[in-house]
Amino acid sequence: MDITPLQKAIHELLDSAAMVADSGETVASPDGEWNADQILAHVSVVTATTITTVAAVASGANSTYDNRIALDTWTLGRVVAHAGGQAGLRERIRDQGDALCALCAMGVSETELDTQVPTLLLSNDTVMVDQLLPLRDIIGGLADVELPNHAKQLRSLLPRAAEH
């Protein structure tokens, strides 16, 4: 599997997170939206869930992919606390990204990437996906949609002058 898009998406997300951390100030999140810590915790949980799913498929086990735990604010707060804040979250995401990329590059066959995984994805209390997806589409969705959207979400927390 070509992991280049995944590596690029992880790198861009981490760059956005570092911009927010280095800015010294952020704009307030709109009501109901996550702050930078919660966004990074969400990404960490989603990435861990993806690693778990890829490893399960590679081991021949049945698996599902469900992002609901990554939306739970109590869980996100716990992940932030365990990681030690933004710097720890960025390091965790970097390490998780390295692990996921290594697993995808060396540990998953084309047949495994075609494995249909029952998938449930929610966003803002709306079901986005509730169907079987090939494992490759789950990984591709992380690289092409999930991580870039959260990088953009992080950058939206910067004062307008700092975005450029």
N, C-alpha and C positions, 0 to 999 in steps of 0.2 A: 504494500500500500504506500502510495506517495503521501508522506506526512508533511510535506512542505506547507500546504495551506494551514494545517493545524499548528505547526510551529510559528508561522507568521501571525496567526490570530492570537496565540498565547503571548507572543512578544508585544504585539500592539496593545493588548489588554494591560499587560504589565507596565508598558510605557505610559499609558493613560493613567493608571493607578499611581505611578511615581510622580506624574505631573500634578495630580491632585494633592498628594502628600507634600510635595515640594512647594506648592503654591502658598502655603501658610494661611490661606483663607479659601473658603468655598462659599458658594451661594447656598441658601437654604433649599433643601429638597421640597418640592411641592407636597402638599398634604397627601399622605398615604404612600409616597414614594420612598425608596430606600436611600440611606446615606451611603457614603463610600465603603464603610466597614461592612454594612449589610450586603452591598453588591458583591464585594470580594468574598464574603462568607458564602453567599449563594453560588458563586462561580466555583469555589472550592468544593462545595457539596455536590454540585452537578458534575464536576470533573472526577471526583471520587466515585460517584455513581457510574460514570462512564467507564472508568477503570474496572470497577466490579463487574459490569456487564460484559466487557471485552474479555476479562479473565475467565468468567463463567463460560462463555461461549467457547473460548479456546480450550477449556478443560473438559468440554463435552457435557457440561451441566445445563439444565434448563435455566433460563433467565428471563427477567422482565426489565423494563426501563420505565421508571416512574419518577417524575421530578417533584412530587408533592412535598417531600421532606425538605427540599431545598427552598421551599416557599414559606416555611414555618418560621415566624419571627423569633420564637423562643429558641429554636434550634440554631438560627443564624447568630443570635446573641451568644450562645454557648460556644459556637465555632470561633467567633471573634475572641472570646475570653481565652479559650484554649490555645489559640494561635498567638496571643499576646498583642493583638491590635493589627494595624495596617501593615507594618513591616513584616510581621510574622505571617500574615495572610498572603502577602506578595511572595514570600519565600516558599510557603506551602504550595501556592498555585504553580510557581516555577518548578518545584520538585514533582508535583503531580503531573504537570505537563510533560516533563522529561520522561516520567514513568509511562504515561499514556503513549507518547510518541515511540518509545522503545518497544513497548508491547505491540503496537500496531505495525511497526516496521519489521519486527523480527519474529513475533509470536503468533501471528494470525494469518491463516491461509485465505486464499480467494474464496474457497468454499465456505469457510467460517464467516467471512465478510458478507456473504450472501444469506447467512442464517436469518430467518424471520424472527424478530423479537417483539413480543407484545409490548406496546409502547403507549404510555399515558403522559401527555405533556399539557400542563396548565400554564396560563399566564393571566394575571389579574382576574382570577376566578373564572376564567373562560377556558373551556377545553379546546386546545389547539390541535391535538393529535390524540386519537384513541383507536389505534389500529396496529396491525403487524407492520414493522419496518425492518428492512435489511440492516444488519449491524453497520454496514458501511454508510448508510444514510444517517444513522444516529451520530456516528463520528463526524461525518460531513456536515451535519446540522450544527454540531458544536463549533466546528471550524468556520463555517460560512454564515451562520446566523447568530447563535447564542453568544459567542465571545465578542464578535464585532458589535453587536447591539449593546452589550454591557460596557465595552470600551467607550462607545458613544455616550452611554448613560453616565459614565464616570466623568467624561469631558464636559458634560452638561452642568456639572457641579462647579466648574471653574468660573471665576468672574470672566466676562467676555474678553477683556484685554489679555488675559493669561492663556486663552485658548490658542492663540497664534504664536 
